[in-house]
C-alpha cells in the first residue's frame, strides 16, 4: 500500500468515527434542541470531515459536507432553530457521506442525485438573509468569550506545536499559519531547537513549532476554528494577553514574566538568575517591613500551590494511538503462546524440584500473568458505543411502524472483548426489531390499556463474575405462552400433551422455523431469526434467556464471556484423557461413590445436601474405556438457572486456558468448543457444557 493510500485509509477510519459521533450527537440534539454544546460538537465533526477530506483528495465529500456545515454554522449563530426536519436531513447527509466512503472500497457509488436533493432541502430550511449583527447564542464558553470581546481588538499569544506526523497526514502547516495572518496583524517566530543533526533528520517528520502574536477584531473563536481539524494530537495554546478598547493603555509586562508565561523559561530558572541579586524576602526583612516567619509562610504556600498544580497537570496528561485489530489479535496470540510455555516451565521446574529454578519460574509466572491481564485489557472496549448505534435504529423503526418508542441505556461503560462486541451487533439488532415490531403496541392501543403512548425500550449491561449480562427490556404486550405452545404444536415442535414449564415454552421460540407472526412484514415474520440469534450467542460461548409477562413486557438476557482468547478453566481427568471445564459456570465439586451411584438406580441423579442434582457421566458420554475409580467426582455447574453435574474420575485443579480453535474436521463436534495445550504438550479439549446438556436432554426426550 502506497503512502497516499495509507493516508486515505487513515482518513476513512477517522471519518467513520466522526460520523458515528455525529449521529449520536444529532439524536441527543433532537431531545435537547437548545443545547449549544451539542450544536458545537456537530459543527466540529462536520468541519473536521470537510477539512481533512479536502486534504486527502476526497473533494466530493468536502464539498458536500461544506453545505451541511454551513447550515449548522447558521444554527450555531442563533439564526435558525433545530427542527425534526433538520435532524432528518443531517442524518441522511451522514448516511450519504458513509456511502461515499464505502465507494472507495469498491462498494456501489453514492447517488449524486440524492446528494443534490439533501443540499436543496437544507438550503430551503436556511433563512434567506443573514444580518451582519445577527443575534448569537452564547450558552457555550467560547460564544460567551466572543460576546465579551465584541467590538474590541484582542491580542492573542499562540503556541502551535503540530504532531510530528503532520506531513504524513497530507497537511501543510504553513497554510494554517497563512490563515492566521489573514485574521489581522500577526508576527510568527519559528522555534527550531528540536531539529536534529542532518544525518538524523527524518524528512517526513516535523521538528519545528511556531509562536505567534496576533491582534484581531474577529474574536478568539475565529482563531480557534483555524486549528479545529488539526487540534487533536497538537500541542496548542491560545492565550488572550490584551484587549484593546477605549481604556487608557496599561503598563507593560516585564520580560521575565512574559518568558515564564510562554513557557520558555521556568520560574526556577528565572529565580536562579535573579538570585544573584538579593531576594525580595531578604530585602523586606532587612527593611524591617516583615519578619522571616511571614516570608517563610508565603514561600511555603507558593511551593504547595506549585506542587499541586504540577501533580494535576501530570494526571491530565495522556496520549493514545490507533492500532489495527489485526495487530492486537497477533499480540493476544503471542501472549497465549507465552502462557502455554510458562505452564510448561512451571511443570518442568516442579519435577526438577530445584529451588533456584522454582524461584525463576514463579517470577516468570507473575510477569506472564501481568502481561496477559494488560493485553486483555487493551482489547476491552465499552459497550456504550454499540448501544449508541441503536438509537438511530430505534428512531427509524419507530417512524416505519408508526409507533412511539423511547430508548434508554444503562451500564454503557461496561467493557467487553472487541471480538465479542463485533459479533454481538447482528443479534442485538434482531432482538430490538422484534421488540418494536412484535412487542410494543401502537400508541392508540397503549392508551386504551392505560399505558403511556410511548413505549419503553431499555438496554442495560453489567458485569457478573467472568461474564457480562446484557438485557433488552420492553414494556410491550409480552409473550402469550398459550399462543406459543399452540404454534409449536402446529409446527410439530412439541407434542400436544407434553408437560412444559413456562420457561420451556419460551425456549421454543429459538427453534428453527418458529414464528407466531401470521403476517409477513419488512421487519419480521418469515420464520427465521431467533434460532440464528441463539446460535450466534452460543458461538460466543454465551447463553440467552427470555422472561415475560403478558401485557407487561419482555426481557431478553444475554450472558456472555468477557473474552474469547484466554479463560480460567478447571482441569479434569477421565482415564488418561484430560478435559477443561470453564470455571465461570462451576459452583462446586462433590464426591460420588459407587454406593451413591447404585442408590440412584442408574438414573444419574445425586442427592447434594438435600437437593436432587442430575448428572452426566462423561466417561459414558465420550465412550472412554477403562476401570472407574472407587470414588468419582461430580463437577456441579449452573446452566440456564439449573444445576447439572458432570462426573469425572479426578479433578486436577485450576488452569489458565488458552483457547485454540478446532480444525475443520472437528469444528462441528457437539459438546466441545475448542482445545488447549497443556504444559506437558498434551492437548485437552474444552467442554461446551450448555450444548452438552442440551444434546443429552434431546436424546432423553426421544428415547
Secondary structure, 3 states (H helix, E strand, C coil): CCHHHHHHHHHHHHHHHHHHHHHHHHHHHHHCCCCHHHHHHHHHHHHHHHHHHHHCCCHHHHHHHHHHHHHHHHHHCCCCCCCHHHHHHHHHHHHHHHHHHHHHHCCCCCCHHHHHHHHHHHHHHCCCCCCCCCCCCCCCHHHHHHHHCCCCEEEEEEEEECCCCCCCCCCCHHHHHHHHHCCEEEEEEEECCCCCCHHHCCCCCCCCEEEEEEEECCCHHHHHHHCHHHCCCCEEEEEEEEEECCCCCCCCCCHHHHHHHHCCCCHHHHHHHHCCCCCHHHHHHHCCCCCHHHHHHHHHHHHHHHHHHHHHHHHHCCCCCCCCHHHHHHHHHHHHHHHHHHHHHHHHHHHHCCHHHHHHHHHHHHHHHHHHHHHHHHHEEECHHHHHHHHHHHHHHHHHHCCCEEEEEECCCCEEEHHHHHHHHHHHHHHHHHHHHHHCCCHHHHHHCCCCCCEEEEEEEEEECCEEEEEEEECCCCCCHHHHHHHHHHCCCCCCCCCCCHHHHHHHHHCCCCCCCCCCCCCCCCCCCHHHHHHHHHHCCCEEEEEEECCCEEEEEEEEECCCCEEEEEEEEECCEEEEEEHHHEEEEEEEEHHHHHHCCCCCEEEECCEEEEEEEHHHHCCCCCCCCCEEEEEEEEECCEEEEEEECEEEEEEEEECECCCHHHCCCCCEEEEEECCCCCEEEEECHHHHHHHHHHHHHHC
